[in-house]
Amino acid sequence: MGSLLRPSTEPRIGTEMSHDTWIHRCVRVPVRHLAKTPVTPNQLTTLRLVTGLGAAAAFAQGSDPYFHLGAGIFVLSVFLDRADGELARLSGKTSRAGHVYDLVADAICNAVIFVGLGVGLRDSQFGSWAILMGALAGVAVATILVLNVRMEHAAGERSAELPSFAGFDVDDAILLAPLAVWLGWKVPLLVAATICAPAFAIAYAWMFRGKLVGSGSPASPIVRDR
């Protein structure tokens, strides 16, 4: 089991994971067993999408028990996001279509969780503005996905990824959302998301502006891990 939790040093041709993060290592053991079953990566992606939407719906109820429940569901959704790619790699079921489905599911889940947060905080000091704040954060998150897809179309898969640090991907930061909810920091989370998500979307576009405008034809499709 210890070998399953250590990063692999062997190169993987055509099935590279984005990053060998701590979350990937946590899901690797149970997913190894799933690889021997009829369960498919797309089924896990669908479950990831359903749980993400469920978490947002729970947030939208606006009461603390539902906020705490939604936070737990969203953590499960994030782990499922890592599990689908791991299953694709282990079972040899990687595909371009699966990769795109995974990206779309990520964008929807990571966007609607902030929309749900804003709706749930409609009775806070921000009133109905909270809904608009959550929507702004959600749109910014979705915009990052659109930019990612455009850059992959222009420069190839994984061309727009940011480096990992200390075993964490940049997008692992989304787990700060449920953590903040459990700590009772829902309003500060909404304010931070309203400011930081659009700022990150702008910075992301600026960092990869050359790939967005510098390619006149799409890159050759490469089928890799989701």
Backbone as CSV, one residue per row, in Angstrom:
resi,resn,N_x,N_y,N_z,CA_x,CA_y,CA_z,C_x,C_y,C_z
1,MET,0.835,-1.209,0.000,0.000,0.000,0.000,0.864,1.252,0.000
2,GLY,2.003,1.176,0.683,2.868,2.345,0.740,3.314,2.793,-0.636
3,SER,3.547,1.811,-1.538,3.982,2.184,-2.882,2.896,2.912,-3.638
4,LEU,1.625,2.655,-3.288,0.524,3.335,-3.961,0.447,4.792,-3.565
5,LEU,0.951,5.131,-2.379,0.850,6.484,-1.869,2.058,7.331,-2.209
6,ARG,3.073,6.710,-2.829,4.258,7.469,-3.209,4.147,7.879,-4.672
7,PRO,4.622,9.078,-5.008,4.604,9.489,-6.401,5.407,8.531,-7.264
8,SER,4.867,8.208,-8.429,5.577,7.318,-9.332,6.692,8.073,-10.028
9,THR,7.834,7.406,-10.208,8.950,8.033,-10.913,9.035,7.520,-12.337
10,GLU,8.141,6.606,-12.738,8.178,6.070,-14.094,7.384,6.968,-15.025
11,PRO,7.930,7.245,-16.205,7.189,8.071,-17.155,5.968,7.336,-17.663
12,ARG,4.883,8.083,-17.896,3.672,7.502,-18.445,3.444,8.143,-19.801
13,ILE,3.477,7.374,-20.850,3.322,7.907,-22.192,1.843,7.932,-22.538
14,GLY,1.312,9.150,-22.741,-0.064,9.291,-23.169,-1.081,9.210,-22.065
15,THR,-0.687,8.935,-20.818,-1.671,8.845,-19.739,-1.195,9.590,-18.504
16,GLU,-0.494,10.708,-18.698,0.015,11.442,-17.560,-1.112,12.070,-16.760
17,MET,-1.006,12.031,-15.435,-1.914,12.800,-14.602,-1.452,14.242,-14.627
18,SER,-2.364,15.160,-14.308,-1.970,16.560,-14.291,-0.886,16.775,-13.244
19,HIS,-1.120,16.296,-12.027,-0.116,16.359,-10.965,-0.384,15.213,-9.998
20,ASP,0.661,14.699,-9.419,0.523,13.588,-8.469,0.344,14.178,-7.079
21,THR,-0.848,14.695,-6.788,-1.085,15.427,-5.560,-1.454,14.498,-4.410
22,TRP,-1.556,15.108,-3.219,-1.974,14.328,-2.056,-3.367,13.745,-2.252
23,ILE,-4.254,14.498,-2.897,-5.611,13.984,-3.110,-5.582,12.803,-4.071
24,HIS,-4.763,12.888,-5.121,-4.616,11.750,-6.027,-4.151,10.513,-5.257
25,ARG,-3.215,10.703,-4.368,-2.679,9.569,-3.619,-3.720,8.984,-2.677
26,CYS,-4.583,9.849,-2.124,-5.636,9.366,-1.222,-6.662,8.512,-1.955
27,VAL,-6.994,8.908,-3.195,-8.026,8.158,-3.918,-7.457,6.949,-4.647
28,ARG,-6.137,6.874,-4.766,-5.534,5.818,-5.574,-5.839,4.421,-5.051
29,VAL,-5.842,4.245,-3.751,-6.069,2.910,-3.188,-7.483,2.413,-3.491
30,PRO,-8.549,3.153,-3.141,-9.886,2.657,-3.475,-10.131,2.567,-4.974
31,VAL,-9.560,3.489,-5.752,-9.792,3.468,-7.194,-9.143,2.241,-7.829
32,ARG,-8.032,1.786,-7.279,-7.392,0.584,-7.807,-8.354,-0.594,-7.772
33,HIS,-9.184,-0.663,-6.747,-10.182,-1.726,-6.674,-11.314,-1.484,-7.667
34,LEU,-11.678,-0.221,-7.860,-12.739,0.104,-8.824,-12.333,-0.261,-10.245
35,ALA,-11.025,-0.214,-10.519,-10.545,-0.510,-11.864,-10.854,-1.938,-12.281
36,LYS,-11.161,-2.788,-11.316,-11.466,-4.194,-11.617,-12.973,-4.419,-11.770
37,THR,-13.754,-3.341,-11.724,-15.213,-3.423,-11.806,-15.690,-2.771,-13.109
38,PRO,-16.999,-2.897,-13.410,-17.527,-2.255,-14.627,-17.663,-0.737,-14.513
39,VAL,-17.356,-0.145,-13.353,-17.484,1.299,-13.175,-16.545,2.024,-14.144
40,THR,-17.074,3.050,-14.808,-16.293,3.790,-15.795,-15.906,5.172,-15.264
41,PRO,-14.863,5.761,-15.826,-14.484,7.123,-15.420,-15.613,8.131,-15.633
42,ASN,-16.338,8.015,-16.740,-17.422,8.959,-16.990,-18.539,8.834,-15.958
43,GLN,-18.745,7.647,-15.422,-19.732,7.487,-14.360,-19.297,8.230,-13.102
44,LEU,-18.010,8.181,-12.794,-17.507,8.937,-11.649,-17.603,10.434,-11.904
45,THR,-17.336,10.841,-13.141,-17.464,12.261,-13.476,-18.910,12.724,-13.311
46,THR,-19.845,11.886,-13.727,-21.261,12.216,-13.563,-21.625,12.325,-12.093
47,LEU,-21.107,11.402,-11.288,-21.358,11.461,-9.845,-20.719,12.713,-9.260
48,ARG,-19.558,13.079,-9.754,-18.895,14.330,-9.334,-19.805,15.526,-9.640
49,LEU,-20.409,15.523,-10.819,-21.289,16.614,-11.220,-22.538,16.668,-10.346
50,VAL,-23.128,15.519,-10.096,-24.348,15.456,-9.285,-24.082,15.925,-7.859
51,THR,-22.978,15.471,-7.280,-22.667,15.878,-5.904,-22.318,17.356,-5.829
52,GLY,-21.654,17.877,-6.861,-21.350,19.304,-6.875,-22.617,20.143,-6.926
53,LEU,-23.553,19.743,-7.764,-24.836,20.448,-7.834,-25.611,20.308,-6.531
54,GLY,-25.527,19.120,-5.923,-26.211,18.901,-4.644,-25.641,19.776,-3.546
55,ALA,-24.321,19.937,-3.546,-23.679,20.790,-2.542,-24.138,22.233,-2.702
56,ALA,-24.214,22.705,-3.957,-24.662,24.074,-4.205,-26.118,24.253,-3.768
57,ALA,-26.946,23.248,-4.040,-28.352,23.318,-3.631,-28.478,23.371,-2.113
58,ALA,-27.620,22.628,-1.420,-27.639,22.652,0.045,-27.233,24.033,0.554
59,PHE,-26.190,24.605,-0.027,-25.770,25.957,0.360,-26.905,26.955,0.188
60,ALA,-27.658,26.807,-0.896,-28.706,27.766,-1.227,-29.842,27.781,-0.211
61,GLN,-29.939,26.742,0.612,-31.005,26.706,1.616,-30.805,27.779,2.686
62,GLY,-29.550,28.142,2.947,-29.267,29.282,3.803,-29.198,29.035,5.295
63,SER,-29.355,27.797,5.740,-29.263,27.504,7.179,-27.960,26.759,7.461
64,ASP,-27.455,26.910,8.686,-26.167,26.303,9.026,-26.119,24.795,8.815
65,PRO,-27.157,24.032,9.213,-27.076,22.577,8.961,-26.897,22.254,7.478
66,TYR,-27.586,22.995,6.616,-27.450,22.744,5.178,-26.094,23.215,4.660
67,PHE,-25.585,24.310,5.212,-24.245,24.756,4.824,-23.211,23.683,5.168
68,HIS,-23.306,23.124,6.375,-22.347,22.106,6.794,-22.500,20.833,5.961
69,LEU,-23.740,20.471,5.665,-23.979,19.300,4.822,-23.416,19.528,3.426
70,GLY,-23.695,20.700,2.872,-23.195,21.021,1.537,-21.680,21.013,1.473
71,ALA,-21.026,21.479,2.530,-19.565,21.474,2.559,-19.029,20.049,2.483
72,GLY,-19.658,19.144,3.231,-19.220,17.750,3.201,-19.436,17.112,1.836
73,ILE,-20.584,17.401,1.221,-20.869,16.864,-0.111,-19.875,17.405,-1.125
74,PHE,-19.507,18.671,-0.965,-18.583,19.267,-1.929,-17.181,18.658,-1.804
75,VAL,-16.752,18.357,-0.596,-15.460,17.679,-0.429,-15.485,16.335,-1.158
76,LEU,-16.594,15.602,-1.011,-16.740,14.334,-1.732,-16.655,14.570,-3.237
77,SER,-17.288,15.634,-3.702,-17.276,15.947,-5.128,-15.858,16.209,-5.630
78,VAL,-15.062,16.919,-4.842,-13.678,17.197,-5.231,-12.867,15.908,-5.310
79,PHE,-13.069,15.027,-4.356,-12.334,13.760,-4.381,-12.770,12.904,-5.579
80,LEU,-14.039,12.962,-5.932,-14.506,12.241,-7.112,-13.875,12.808,-8.374
81,ASP,-13.621,14.105,-8.369,-12.964,14.733,-9.512,-11.582,14.151,-9.731
82,ARG,-10.864,13.891,-8.659,-9.541,13.270,-8.796,-9.665,11.780,-9.118
83,ALA,-10.710,11.147,-8.590,-10.861,9.704,-8.772,-11.170,9.331,-10.216
84,ASP,-11.937,10.174,-10.941,-12.293,9.788,-12.307,-11.062,9.704,-13.204
85,GLY,-10.153,10.676,-13.064,-8.929,10.630,-13.855,-8.024,9.476,-13.467
86,GLU,-7.968,9.217,-12.171,-7.143,8.096,-11.704,-7.691,6.774,-12.242
87,LEU,-9.020,6.628,-12.241,-9.630,5.411,-12.778,-9.368,5.289,-14.274
88,ALA,-9.446,6.416,-14.994,-9.172,6.381,-16.431,-7.754,5.890,-16.698
89,ARG,-6.822,6.366,-15.912,-5.433,5.954,-16.103,-5.223,4.477,-15.786
90,LEU,-5.765,4.045,-14.639,-5.539,2.665,-14.208,-6.262,1.647,-15.081
91,SER,-7.408,2.040,-15.629,-8.189,1.101,-16.440,-7.916,1.232,-17.930
92,GLY,-7.066,2.178,-18.311,-6.755,2.361,-19.716,-7.904,2.951,-20.515
93,LYS,-8.782,3.725,-19.848,-9.959,4.284,-20.520,-9.845,5.801,-20.679
94,THR,-8.645,6.262,-20.955,-8.470,7.688,-21.184,-9.013,8.057,-22.562
95,SER,-9.527,9.272,-22.677,-10.044,9.737,-23.963,-10.117,11.256,-23.962
96,ARG,-10.082,11.821,-25.140,-10.233,13.273,-25.281,-11.629,13.709,-24.810
97,ALA,-12.646,12.936,-25.189,-14.017,13.275,-24.790,-14.165,13.239,-23.273
98,GLY,-13.557,12.241,-22.645,-13.622,12.150,-21.192,-12.918,13.312,-20.524
99,HIS,-11.802,13.732,-21.093,-11.063,14.875,-20.553,-11.906,16.144,-20.612
100,VAL,-12.569,16.359,-21.756,-13.409,17.542,-21.907,-14.602,17.479,-20.949
101,TYR,-15.230,16.303,-20.833,-16.347,16.140,-19.904,-15.909,16.459,-18.483
102,ASP,-14.710,16.022,-18.127,-14.165,16.288,-16.802,-13.986,17.793,-16.581
103,LEU,-13.457,18.489,-17.584,-13.270,19.936,-17.471,-14.603,20.665,-17.317
104,VAL,-15.596,20.254,-18.095,-16.913,20.894,-18.020,-17.546,20.657,-16.659
105,ALA,-17.456,19.417,-16.167,-18.013,19.102,-14.841,-17.319,19.915,-13.757
106,ASP,-16.000,20.056,-13.869,-15.251,20.868,-12.900,-15.746,22.302,-12.894
107,ALA,-15.901,22.856,-14.095,-16.310,24.257,-14.189,-17.688,24.461,-13.594
108,ILE,-18.611,23.563,-13.921,-19.974,23.700,-13.402,-19.977,23.608,-11.878
109,CYS,-19.308,22.593,-11.341,-19.318,22.392,-9.882,-18.651,23.542,-9.146
110,ASN,-17.487,23.950,-9.635,-16.741,25.004,-8.951,-17.391,26.371,-9.121
111,ALA,-18.229,26.521,-10.147,-18.947,27.777,-10.332,-20.221,27.819,-9.494
112,VAL,-21.019,26.748,-9.560,-22.323,26.792,-8.878,-22.184,26.767,-7.358
113,ILE,-21.042,26.291,-6.848,-20.896,26.282,-5.398,-20.878,27.712,-4.860
114,PHE,-20.322,28.648,-5.636,-20.311,30.047,-5.212,-21.665,30.713,-5.459
115,VAL,-22.345,30.289,-6.512,-23.709,30.785,-6.730,-24.600,30.338,-5.572
116,GLY,-24.480,29.070,-5.190,-25.255,28.571,-4.058,-24.918,29.291,-2.766
117,LEU,-23.632,29.600,-2.587,-23.206,30.343,-1.403,-23.864,31.718,-1.373
118,GLY,-23.864,32.404,-2.507,-24.473,33.725,-2.566,-25.964,33.685,-2.284
119,VAL,-26.649,32.694,-2.862,-28.087,32.550,-2.608,-28.337,32.253,-1.135
120,GLY,-27.512,31.393,-0.561,-27.677,31.034,0.843,-27.439,32.187,1.797
121,LEU,-26.662,33.179,1.358,-26.351,34.341,2.203,-27.214,35.555,1.849
122,ARG,-28.340,35.323,1.214,-29.222,36.423,0.819,-29.799,37.182,2.008
123,ASP,-29.788,36.548,3.187,-30.285,37.227,4.387,-29.151,37.804,5.234
124,SER,-27.928,37.822,4.677,-26.791,38.402,5.393,-26.821,39.918,5.241
125,GLN,-25.765,40.568,5.717,-25.707,42.028,5.612,-25.661,42.528,4.172
126,PHE,-25.343,41.635,3.236,-25.293,42.042,1.834,-26.655,41.960,1.145
127,GLY,-27.600,41.282,1.765,-28.922,41.160,1.182,-28.882,40.500,-0.185
128,SER,-29.673,41.007,-1.114,-29.733,40.428,-2.456,-28.426,40.601,-3.220
129,TRP,-27.573,41.527,-2.772,-26.259,41.680,-3.397,-25.431,40.406,-3.265
130,ALA,-25.697,39.642,-2.230,-24.952,38.397,-2.042,-25.153,37.455,-3.226
131,ILE,-26.360,37.446,-3.783,-26.635,36.588,-4.940,-25.787,37.031,-6.128
132,LEU,-25.730,38.340,-6.345,-24.925,38.867,-7.446,-23.436,38.610,-7.218
133,MET,-23.004,38.707,-5.967,-21.600,38.436,-5.652,-21.253,36.984,-5.945
134,GLY,-22.131,36.078,-5.526,-21.892,34.663,-5.807,-21.902,34.372,-7.296
135,ALA,-22.819,35.034,-8.023,-22.888,34.836,-9.470,-21.621,35.345,-10.147
136,LEU,-21.103,36.487,-9.695,-19.875,37.031,-10.263,-18.714,36.068,-10.066
137,ALA,-18.585,35.539,-8.855,-17.516,34.575,-8.582,-17.685,33.330,-9.442
138,GLY,-18.926,32.854,-9.569,-19.181,31.666,-10.374,-18.858,31.877,-11.838
139,VAL,-19.249,33.020,-12.378,-18.954,33.326,-13.781,-17.449,33.411,-14.001
140,ALA,-16.728,33.970,-13.043,-15.273,34.069,-13.169,-14.638,32.686,-13.209
141,VAL,-15.126,31.785,-12.361,-14.597,30.415,-12.350,-14.888,29.731,-13.685
142,ALA,-16.108,29.898,-14.196,-16.456,29.304,-15.484,-15.618,29.893,-16.608
143,THR,-15.303,31.178,-16.505,-14.480,31.835,-17.524,-13.092,31.213,-17.590
144,ILE,-12.566,30.846,-16.429,-11.251,30.198,-16.402,-11.291,28.905,-17.200
145,LEU,-12.394,28.142,-17.088,-12.515,26.905,-17.874,-12.547,27.218,-19.366
146,VAL,-13.320,28.225,-19.764,-13.403,28.583,-21.176,-12.012,28.931,-21.711
147,LEU,-11.256,29.685,-20.923,-9.894,30.028,-21.329,-9.032,28.780,-21.436
148,ASN,-9.204,27.857,-20.494,-8.441,26.612,-20.502,-8.722,25.811,-21.767
149,VAL,-10.013,25.683,-22.110,-10.393,24.929,-23.303,-9.824,25.587,-24.559
150,ARG,-9.897,26.917,-24.626,-9.369,27.633,-25.790,-7.861,27.422,-25.931
151,MET,-7.158,27.444,-24.806,-5.708,27.277,-24.859,-5.333,25.849,-25.243
152,GLU,-6.096,24.877,-24.742,-5.826,23.494,-25.129,-6.098,23.291,-26.614
153,HIS,-7.126,23.956,-27.122,-7.426,23.849,-28.546,-6.290,24.428,-29.383
154,ALA,-5.685,25.479,-28.876,-4.630,26.149,-29.622,-3.271,25.499,-29.449
155,ALA,-2.982,25.021,-28.232,-1.607,24.577,-27.941,-1.504,23.141,-27.448
156,GLY,-2.641,22.431,-27.349,-2.590,21.045,-26.911,-3.004,20.869,-25.463
157,GLU,-3.383,19.634,-25.131,-3.838,19.335,-23.775,-2.748,19.630,-22.747
158,ARG,-3.200,20.051,-21.572,-2.325,20.349,-20.438,-1.432,21.559,-20.676
159,SER,-1.670,22.297,-21.768,-0.791,23.419,-22.080,-1.003,24.610,-21.168
160,ALA,-2.134,24.640,-20.455,-2.445,25.803,-19.620,-2.374,25.485,-18.128
161,GLU,-1.755,24.366,-17.786,-1.695,23.996,-16.384,-0.665,24.807,-15.624
162,LEU,-0.962,25.052,-14.364,-0.033,25.733,-13.476,0.700,24.694,-12.643
163,PRO,1.908,24.983,-12.193,2.688,23.998,-11.444,2.091,23.706,-10.071
164,SER,2.333,22.488,-9.600,1.897,22.125,-8.253,2.950,22.574,-7.245
165,PHE,2.563,22.564,-5.972,3.488,22.980,-4.916,3.208,22.155,-3.667
166,ALA,4.256,21.506,-3.145,4.173,20.726,-1.902,3.065,19.682,-1.958
167,GLY,2.852,19.110,-3.149,1.854,18.055,-3.277,0.438,18.551,-3.489
168,PHE,0.283,19.822,-3.831,-1.051,20.373,-4.063,-1.094,21.065,-5.421
169,ASP,-2.223,20.868,-6.122,-2.500,21.604,-7.343,-3.075,22.962,-6.983
170,VAL,-2.999,23.909,-7.912,-3.623,25.211,-7.691,-5.122,25.050,-7.474
171,ASP,-5.747,24.152,-8.250,-7.193,24.008,-8.107,-7.600,23.264,-6.841
172,ASP,-6.640,22.714,-6.107,-6.969,22.142,-4.791,-7.418,23.226,-3.819
173,ALA,-7.114,24.476,-4.151,-7.520,25.586,-3.284,-9.028,25.679,-3.131
174,ILE,-9.776,25.036,-4.028,-11.239,25.058,-3.923,-11.697,24.408,-2.620
175,LEU,-10.846,23.566,-2.028,-11.204,22.938,-0.750,-11.222,23.943,0.400
176,LEU,-10.678,25.129,0.167,-10.773,26.162,1.200,-12.218,26.618,1.381
177,ALA,-13.054,26.430,0.359,-14.461,26.843,0.458,-15.214,26.052,1.529
178,PRO,-15.228,24.712,1.462,-15.912,23.985,2.539,-15.260,24.185,3.903
179,LEU,-13.925,24.330,3.918,-13.247,24.563,5.195,-13.723,25.875,5.815
180,ALA,-13.826,26.920,5.009,-14.300,28.210,5.516,-15.731,28.110,6.025
181,VAL,-16.550,27.349,5.338,-17.940,27.174,5.775,-17.983,26.489,7.130
182,TRP,-17.205,25.430,7.305,-17.185,24.727,8.591,-16.670,25.620,9.716
183,LEU,-15.793,26.552,9.389,-15.248,27.452,10.408,-16.160,28.650,10.676
184,GLY,-17.264,28.721,9.941,-18.203,29.826,10.139,-17.817,31.094,9.401
185,TRP,-16.956,30.971,8.391,-16.477,32.141,7.654,-17.194,32.274,6.309
186,LYS,-18.482,32.082,6.293,-19.219,32.083,5.028,-19.194,33.452,4.347
187,VAL,-19.464,34.494,5.101,-19.481,35.837,4.508,-18.084,36.254,4.032
188,PRO,-17.022,36.083,4.853,-15.681,36.389,4.330,-15.332,35.568,3.094
189,LEU,-15.800,34.318,3.039,-15.550,33.485,1.866,-16.202,34.095,0.629
190,LEU,-17.435,34.556,0.776,-18.133,35.167,-0.357,-17.408,36.421,-0.825
191,VAL,-16.981,37.253,0.116,-16.265,38.476,-0.245,-14.952,38.129,-0.954
192,ALA,-14.217,37.167,-0.408,-12.942,36.777,-1.008,-13.146,36.215,-2.412
193,ALA,-14.177,35.388,-2.581,-14.441,34.800,-3.893,-14.837,35.860,-4.901
194,THR,-15.608,36.837,-4.457,-16.054,37.906,-5.355,-14.878,38.718,-5.872
195,ILE,-13.866,38.890,-5.044,-12.691,39.661,-5.434,-11.653,38.794,-6.147
196,CYS,-11.362,37.647,-5.563,-10.238,36.839,-6.032,-10.531,36.069,-7.320
197,ALA,-11.753,35.547,-7.465,-12.049,34.750,-8.661,-11.933,35.578,-9.940
198,PRO,-12.559,36.753,-10.020,-12.358,37.564,-11.230,-10.900,37.983,-11.421
199,ALA,-10.219,38.304,-10.319,-8.815,38.708,-10.422,-7.961,37.573,-10.964
200,PHE,-8.230,36.354,-10.494,-7.463,35.203,-10.973,-7.774,34.924,-12.437
201,ALA,-9.040,35.077,-12.835,-9.405,34.871,-14.235,-8.645,35.840,-15.139
202,ILE,-8.551,37.091,-14.720,-7.815,38.091,-15.502,-6.323,37.755,-15.546
203,ALA,-5.767,37.382,-14.387,-4.346,37.031,-14.330,-4.047,35.797,-15.167
204,TYR,-4.953,34.822,-15.144,-4.798,33.587,-15.899,-4.770,33.887,-17.397
205,ALA,-5.698,34.735,-17.840,-5.737,35.119,-19.246,-4.458,35.863,-19.645
206,TRP,-3.963,36.706,-18.749,-2.743,37.464,-19.046,-1.528,36.553,-19.135
207,MET,-1.440,35.579,-18.229,-0.307,34.663,-18.216,-0.212,33.854,-19.504
208,PHE,-1.367,33.473,-20.048,-1.382,32.599,-21.216,-1.868,33.331,-22.467
209,ARG,-1.741,34.646,-22.472,-2.271,35.429,-23.588,-1.623,35.028,-24.909
210,GLY,-0.345,34.623,-24.856,0.337,34.221,-26.085,-0.301,32.997,-26.712
211,LYS,-0.722,32.050,-25.887,-1.361,30.848,-26.410,-2.774,31.127,-26.893
212,LEU,-3.416,32.137,-26.295,-4.781,32.470,-26.693,-4.829,33.122,-28.064
213,VAL,-3.818,33.922,-28.385,-3.855,34.687,-29.636,-2.742,34.308,-30.600
214,GLY,-1.834,33.455,-30.161,-0.645,33.202,-30.981,-0.721,31.999,-31.882
215,SER,-1.835,31.267,-31.850,-1.918,30.075,-32.692,-3.056,30.215,-33.681
216,GLY,-2.744,30.054,-34.945,-3.774,30.190,-35.958,-4.507,28.909,-36.248
217,SER,-3.978,27.769,-35.840,-4.641,26.492,-36.101,-4.575,25.648,-34.857
218,PRO,-5.569,24.759,-34.672,-5.586,23.942,-33.465,-4.432,22.967,-33.417
219,ALA,-3.988,22.684,-32.194,-2.907,21.717,-32.023,-3.423,20.315,-32.289
220,SER,-2.496,19.420,-32.582,-2.885,18.031,-32.786,-3.454,17.468,-31.503
221,PRO,-4.607,16.755,-31.575,-5.189,16.212,-30.374,-4.337,15.128,-29.767
222,ILE,-4.146,15.191,-28.453,-3.376,14.191,-27.733,-4.268,13.609,-26.657
223,VAL,-4.450,12.297,-26.698,-5.307,11.666,-25.706,-4.493,11.370,-24.459
224,ARG,-4.852,12.027,-23.375,-4.116,11.862,-22.131,-5.075,11.642,-20.990
225,ASP,-4.494,11.546,-19.787,-5.324,11.333,-18.622,-6.215,12.530,-18.371
226,ARG,-7.382,12.275,-17.771,-8.375,13.303,-17.564,-7.970,14.278,-16.476
